Amino acid sequence: MKNWVWIAALGATIALQPVSGFAGDEKGPKGCSLETLDGQYLGNASGTVFPPAFGVTKPTVSSVAAYSLYFGDGTGADYVTQTLDGVKVQMKSVSTPTTYSINPDCTGTKTIVNGPQFDIFVAVNGSALTEVATSAPPNNSSGFAVSARQIRVNVDQQN
């Protein structure tokens, strides 16, 4: 058990390392664009779901594990597993299409097609992003109090 705690602490330390260079910084890249997000990003989140989101009738503990694909052109897809009070939620499909926009200051929005919208904040080098649900019911968010940090996965594109 001690090994798992150590591995989790090490992973958190690595994930929270600062990114060198900022949008507009003389030493780093000069901002973000759609192409900044290109590839697979792992994410997880936990928090509370409030009625009527996901059909709950009382505040409910939620956990999410996911990865998002960003295609560098304003489109993408999410693959998500969610639990509500520890019970796995059956998702309607394996892949959910998304769209996104990114401003030069590395802020933007992500929309799940026919679903909620998120504000996103992107590392200038595209290595990570964080998001928070912002849309109004019925598509979510006064009903969904979670935020997620996603870290890019380095995948060999030559396969």
Protein Blocks (a to p, Z undefined) as FASTA:
>chain_A
ZZmmmmmmmmmmmmmpccehiehiaklcebdcfklpgcjdddddddddddfehhiabdcd
dddddddddehnopacddddddeehiacddfbfbdcddddddfkopacdddehiacdddd
ddfklpaccdddfbdcfklmmloccddddddddddfkZZ
